[in-house]
Amino acid sequence: MKLDIYKIDGSKSSKKAELSDTIFAVEPNEVVLYEDVRRHLANNRQGTAKTKERSEVAGSTKKMYRQKGTGNARRGDIKSPLLRKGGTVFGPKPRDYSFKLNKKTIQLARKSALSLKANSEGIRIVEDFSFDEPKTSQVADMLKAFEVSDKKVLILTADTDLNIYKSARNIPRVNVLEGYKPNTYQIMNADVILIQESALTILENSIEGKTEKATA
C-alpha cells in the first residue's frame, strides 16, 4: 500500500510512503479489537468503589421489636438493609479489574486497528518536522492545513520531541506519542493519525519485531 507524503502546510510532496501490507492491509479481526480495547479500559480502572455491609455499619445490634405480631417486616437490628442508612447487600468492594491477553493477540489487534484506519483514509504521512520552541499556534496551523481541527488527532513522532509535545498539549483531543507507543485503544480513539515519515518505520518495526519475537 502506498500513501502520499504531505508537507506540514498540508500540500502533497512528490514522495510516496510504502506501507507494509502485513500491518496496514490485514483483514480486521473485530473480536481481538474489542478484547484489546476492553483490556486497556479495564486496566485503567481504579477499582476502589466500596460500600458498607451490614456488619460494617455503626449501630446497635439489638432487635428493634419482637419477631411476630407487629405486622412489620422481620428485619432485626437497625443496620438492616431494609432501612435507610442500613448496610448494603452485595455492594461493590475494592478489586482489580485488569486482565491479560497474549502478545500475538495484542499485535493482531494493533494491526487490525491500523488497517481500519488506512482503509478509511484515517492515516496521513507527514514529512519530518520539528519546532524551534513550544508554540501552540504551530500545531493549530498544521491541523487547520490538514482540515482536522475539529477531530481527534494522534500525532506519531520518530522520537521524543518536547517542543511538539508541549505545542500540542493545550489543544483538546490532540495527543502526541512516539512511533512505537500507540496501543489499540489510542489508534481506534483517534479520527486521524498523522505519522511522521521517519516514525512510520519505527511503528512497523515495533509491531513486526514483537510479533517475530513472540513467534520464536
N, C-alpha and C positions, 0 to 999 in steps of 0.2 A: 504494500500500500504506500502510495506517495501523497504527500501533502505539501502545499505551497508554504514557503517560509516568508513570514511577514517582517517588515521593519517596525520599529517601535511607534512610528507615526501611523500605523495601520495600513500602509501600502504594501503591495506584494513585491518581493525581491525577485531576482532572476533564478534563485536556487529553489530546489525542492528537497524535502526530507524523506528518507526511506524508512518507513515504519515496519517493524518486524510483524509478519503475518501471524506468528505463533503467539503474539501478545495482543495485537490490535485487530485481529481478524478471526478470532475464535468464535465458536458457537456459544453465546452466553448461557451459563447454567444458572437459572433463576433460584434453584434450591440453595446452592452454596452461596450465592449473593445474599439471600435472605439470612442464612445462618451466620455469615461473617458480619453482616451489619448488626444482627441481634447480639452477637458476641461482643462487638465493640460497645454497644449501648449498655449491655448488662455489666461489662467490666468497669464502666464508669459510674455505676450506681453506688451510692454510699451505703445503702443497706442499714441505715441507723434508725428506721422507723420503729417505735416501741410504744405499746400501751400497757397499762397496769392490769394484771389479772386480779381475780377475787382475793387471792392471798396477799397481794401487794398493796391493796387499798387500805388507807388508815380508817379505823372504825372498830366499833365493838363487835365481838363475835357472839354476843347474846342473841338468842332467838327473840324476835320482836313481839310475837304473840303465839298463843297455843296453836298446835298443828291443825286442829279441826274445830268446826263450829262457828267460825267468824265470817265465813263466806269469802275470805280473801285468799289469794294465792299462797301456796306453801313455799314461801321464798326465804325462810331462815333469817339470817342476820342482815344488818343494814348495808353490807357490802355486796348484796346480791346483784347480779347483772340486770335484774328486772327493775332496779331502782335507779333514779338519777344519781350520778356520781358513784355508782357501783362499779364493780370490776367489769372488764371487757372479756367477752367469750371469744376464744380463738383469735385474739388480736395479733398484729404483726410483732415480730421480735427481730432484733438485730441479726442479720445473716449476710452471707457472701453470695451475691448473685452471679459472680463470674464463672465462666466455663471455658474450656479449651477446644480448639479444633486442630487437626493435624496440619503440618506445613503445606502439604500438597493441596489440601482443600483451600487454605488461605490464599495460596498463589493462584489457584484456578479462579477464585472469587475476584482477585485483583485483575486478572486477565479479562474476565467477563465484564467487569465494570469499565475497563479501558476500551474494550471492543464496542460496548454500547455507546460510549461517548464518541468514539471515532465514527460509528455508523450514523449517529445523529448530528454530526458536524459540531460536536461539542469540544473539539480539541483544535487549538491553534498553535503552530510552531512559530516562535519569535526569535529573531536574531539576538545573540547575546548582548545584554545591555547592563549598565550599572549607572549609579548616580554619584556625583562628587560629594553630595551631602544629603541627609534626610530631608525630603520635602514632599509633603502630601500631594501637592498640585501636580507633581511629575507623574505619579501613578494615576491620578484622576484624569490627566490629559491622555494618558495611554489607554485607559479604559474607555474614554469618550471616543478615541480614534477607532477602537475596535467595536464600538456601539454595544458595550456590555456594562455600562454604568449602573443599570438598574437590575443587574443579575448577580447571582452568587458566583464569585470567581476564585479559582485556585491558581496561584502562580507558582510554578516549579522552577527553582534556580539550580545551577550546577553545584554550587556550594553555599556556605553560609554567607549571605550578603546583608550586613546590618543596615546599610543605607536603604536597600529596597524594603527590608522588613519594617524599618521604622517609618518609611514613607507610606506604607500601606496599612499600618496597624490601626490608624484612626478612621479608615474607610469601612463602613458597615458591609458585612457579607463578603469581605475580601481576605483571603488567607495566603500566606507565603510559606512555602516549605522547600526543603532541599529535595532534589530529584528522587532520592532513594526512600523518602519517608512516607508518602501518601498511602493510607490504607483504603480498604474498600469503601468504608463509610465516607471518608473525605472525598473520594473520587465521585461517588454517587451523589453526594450532597451538593456538589458544585454544578452550576448550569454550564459553565465554560471553564476549560482548563487551558491556561496559557503556559506553554512549556518552552523554556529557553533551548536554543538549538543544542548546546552542549549538555544540557540536562536530560535530553532525550536518551542519549547513550547510557547515562547513569541510571535512569529509570528502567531501561530494558535490562541492563546488567543486574540490577537489584532483584529482578524477578527471575530471569533465566538462570542466574548464578545460584540463587537459593534453591530453585527447582532441581538443578543438576546435583547440588549437594544433598538434597533430600532423597533423590533417587539413588545416589551412591550409598 
